[in-house]
Amino acid sequence: MSDYYAEPPLFAAAARRTDPPTSHAAAARAPVSEHGRRILEAIAAEPAGQSGIAVRTGLSVAQVSKRLCELRRAGLIERDGETRSASGGREARYRATLTKSNYGNPARTK
């Protein structure tokens, strides 16, 4: 069976610039972030805003916010317009850019 659809390591943990070299080495070896994986799964089928992702994943809005920044920097998600939050305000809607259909072909994101 092909490993083509095996779950890829989507992004590694990050270390701050001011962290010692041992932290950077540990971050490079770290497995995929559990929160990041849950967020990607939550928006894989349907884009959602921060509060919607929090509801789908069971994470706090603060946790989702932090991971969304990491995922955007890694190019794994992108903004996809706006949506209404649970409180009625406007918030950015996000969608996954890396899916099984374009894994291995990063240029094909839509």
Residue frames relative to the residue before (quaternion, step in Angstrom):
aa qw qx qy qz dx dy dz
M 1.0000 0.0000 0.0000 0.0000 0.00 0.00 0.00
S 0.5040 -0.6848 0.4503 0.2727 3.54 -0.96 0.86
D 0.4033 -0.6920 0.5453 0.2472 3.55 -1.20 0.62
Y 0.3374 0.7821 -0.4749 0.2213 3.58 1.29 0.05
Y 0.7743 0.3233 -0.1824 0.5125 3.59 0.91 -0.84
A 0.3535 0.7141 -0.5224 0.3037 3.58 1.19 0.29
E 0.5531 -0.6223 0.4330 0.3456 3.55 -1.03 0.75
P 0.3000 -0.7808 0.5199 0.1735 3.60 -0.52 1.13
P 0.5039 -0.5903 0.5030 0.3802 3.59 -1.18 0.36
L 0.2800 -0.8373 0.4476 0.1425 3.56 -0.03 1.29
F 0.7755 -0.1851 0.1002 0.5952 3.58 0.97 -0.67
A 0.4202 -0.7009 0.5213 0.2458 3.51 -1.14 0.58
A 0.6130 -0.5175 0.4367 0.4071 3.52 -1.29 0.35
A 0.3287 -0.7572 0.5365 0.1754 3.55 -1.13 0.61
A 0.2115 -0.7352 0.6279 0.1428 3.52 -1.22 0.60
R 0.5142 -0.6349 0.4755 0.3261 3.56 -1.12 0.63
R 0.6384 -0.5351 0.3866 0.3957 3.58 -1.17 0.50
T 0.7103 0.4675 -0.2580 0.4587 3.57 1.04 -0.75
D 0.4971 0.6550 -0.4316 0.3709 3.62 1.24 -0.08
P 0.5612 -0.6098 0.4287 0.3597 3.59 -1.11 0.59
P 0.6896 -0.4944 0.3330 0.4112 3.60 -1.21 0.42
T 0.6166 0.5533 -0.3618 0.4275 3.61 1.03 -0.64
S 0.6278 0.5264 -0.3328 0.4669 3.60 1.10 -0.65
H 0.6421 0.5143 -0.3173 0.4718 3.57 1.02 -0.79
A 0.6457 0.5104 -0.3177 0.4708 3.57 1.01 -0.80
A 0.6590 0.5011 -0.3083 0.4687 3.59 0.96 -0.83
A 0.6407 0.5250 -0.3238 0.4572 3.58 1.00 -0.79
A 0.6459 0.5263 -0.3220 0.4495 3.58 1.02 -0.77
R 0.7153 0.4276 -0.2479 0.4940 3.60 1.13 -0.61
A 0.4904 0.7020 -0.4153 0.3070 3.59 1.26 -0.30
P 0.4912 -0.6446 0.4906 0.3203 3.59 -1.09 0.65
V 0.7077 -0.4198 0.3375 0.4572 3.54 -1.29 0.12
S 0.5207 -0.6403 0.4703 0.3126 3.55 -1.00 0.85
E 0.4835 -0.6735 0.4794 0.2877 3.57 -0.86 0.95
H 0.6583 0.5033 -0.3170 0.4613 3.59 0.93 -0.84
G 0.6448 0.5240 -0.3177 0.4569 3.57 0.97 -0.85
R 0.6485 0.5166 -0.3113 0.4644 3.56 0.98 -0.86
R 0.6583 0.5112 -0.3087 0.4583 3.58 0.94 -0.86
I 0.6465 0.5095 -0.3171 0.4711 3.59 1.01 -0.79
L 0.6535 0.5092 -0.3174 0.4615 3.60 0.90 -0.87
E 0.6468 0.5041 -0.3179 0.4759 3.58 0.99 -0.78
A 0.6570 0.5345 -0.3121 0.4304 3.58 0.99 -0.83
I 0.7794 0.3190 -0.1853 0.5064 3.60 0.98 -0.71
A 0.3991 0.7321 -0.4721 0.2862 3.61 1.23 0.06
A 0.7465 0.3962 -0.2158 0.4890 3.59 0.90 -0.90
E 0.8138 0.0063 0.0534 0.5786 3.56 0.99 -0.82
P 0.4709 -0.6728 0.4859 0.2991 3.62 -0.79 0.95
A 0.0117 -0.7968 0.6038 -0.0175 3.55 -1.17 0.59
G 0.5008 -0.6205 0.5149 0.3149 3.52 -1.34 0.33
Q 0.7526 -0.4110 0.2827 0.4299 3.52 -1.34 0.18
S 0.7030 0.4506 -0.2863 0.4700 3.60 0.80 -0.92
G 0.6325 0.5264 -0.3329 0.4604 3.59 1.06 -0.68
I 0.6312 0.5163 -0.3221 0.4810 3.56 1.06 -0.77
A 0.6297 0.5385 -0.3330 0.4502 3.57 0.99 -0.83
V 0.6557 0.5003 -0.3102 0.4727 3.60 0.96 -0.85
R 0.6824 0.5058 -0.2898 0.4410 3.60 0.88 -0.94
T 0.7697 0.3864 -0.1888 0.4718 3.57 0.99 -0.84
G 0.4226 -0.6959 0.4761 0.3324 3.58 1.16 -0.50
L 0.5109 0.6254 -0.4252 0.4088 3.59 1.26 0.24
S 0.5394 -0.5833 0.4725 0.3815 3.57 -1.22 0.30
V 0.6339 -0.5221 0.3996 0.4074 3.57 -1.24 0.41
A 0.6263 0.5380 -0.3386 0.4512 3.62 1.04 -0.71
Q 0.6518 0.5010 -0.3164 0.4733 3.60 0.96 -0.83
V 0.6436 0.5158 -0.3166 0.4684 3.57 0.97 -0.86
S 0.6389 0.5422 -0.3252 0.4383 3.59 0.91 -0.92
K 0.6646 0.5059 -0.3020 0.4595 3.58 0.88 -0.94
R 0.7039 0.4629 -0.2700 0.4662 3.59 0.84 -0.95
L 0.5964 0.5615 -0.3711 0.4374 3.62 1.06 -0.65
C 0.6280 0.5266 -0.3347 0.4650 3.59 0.99 -0.77
E 0.6632 0.4995 -0.3038 0.4673 3.59 0.92 -0.88
L 0.6760 0.4993 -0.2902 0.4577 3.57 0.91 -0.92
R 0.6393 0.5123 -0.3277 0.4706 3.60 1.03 -0.73
R 0.6458 0.5147 -0.3206 0.4640 3.60 0.95 -0.85
A 0.6865 0.4700 -0.2747 0.4820 3.58 1.06 -0.75
G 0.4688 -0.7017 0.4266 0.3254 3.60 1.27 -0.17
L 0.4766 0.6990 -0.4169 0.3323 3.59 1.23 0.34
I 0.7625 0.1567 -0.1255 0.6151 3.57 1.27 -0.31
E 0.0948 -0.7754 0.6183 0.0862 3.53 -1.30 0.25
R 0.5811 -0.5551 0.4538 0.3850 3.53 -1.27 0.39
D 0.0826 -0.7951 0.6008 -0.0031 3.53 -1.05 0.86
G 0.7871 -0.2757 0.1407 0.5336 3.57 0.75 1.06
E 0.5239 -0.6090 0.4888 0.3400 3.53 -1.25 -0.57
T 0.1043 -0.7608 0.6374 0.0627 3.50 -1.32 0.42
R 0.5144 -0.6134 0.4886 0.3469 3.57 -1.29 0.08
S 0.3997 -0.6976 0.5409 0.2469 3.56 -1.00 0.84
A 0.7050 -0.4459 0.3394 0.4348 3.55 -1.32 0.14
S 0.6991 0.4505 -0.2686 0.4860 3.60 1.11 -0.63
G 0.6183 -0.5848 0.3319 0.4069 3.59 1.27 0.02
G 0.5522 0.6093 -0.3977 0.4070 3.57 1.26 -0.10
R 0.5276 -0.6106 0.4755 0.3504 3.56 -1.29 0.15
E 0.0526 0.7795 -0.6236 0.0274 3.54 -1.13 0.69
A 0.6071 -0.5586 0.4174 0.3809 3.55 -1.23 0.47
R 0.2707 -0.7195 0.6153 0.1745 3.54 -1.17 0.69
Y 0.1822 -0.7976 0.5714 0.0649 3.58 -0.98 0.89
R 0.0812 -0.7665 0.6342 0.0604 3.53 -1.24 0.60
A 0.5280 -0.6208 0.4803 0.3243 3.54 -1.21 0.59
T 0.2742 -0.7617 0.5629 0.1665 3.58 -1.01 0.78
L 0.7094 0.3821 -0.2400 0.5414 3.58 1.21 -0.42
T 0.0804 0.7886 -0.6016 0.0986 3.56 -0.58 1.17
K 0.6908 -0.4528 0.3418 0.4483 3.58 -1.25 0.13
S 0.6597 0.5269 -0.3209 0.4291 3.59 1.04 -0.68
N 0.7857 0.2700 -0.1825 0.5258 3.63 1.09 -0.47
Y 0.3580 0.7182 -0.5122 0.3061 3.58 1.23 0.28
G 0.7667 0.2719 -0.2356 0.5317 3.55 -0.76 1.03
N 0.7495 0.2326 -0.1695 0.5962 3.60 1.28 -0.13
P 0.1383 -0.8559 0.4921 0.0786 3.61 0.49 1.18
A 0.6011 0.5779 -0.3743 0.4058 3.62 1.08 -0.50
R 0.6925 0.4412 -0.2701 0.5028 3.58 1.18 -0.51
T 0.1229 0.8417 -0.5099 0.1281 3.58 0.18 1.28
K 0.7400 0.3765 -0.2461 0.5001 3.61 1.13 -0.19
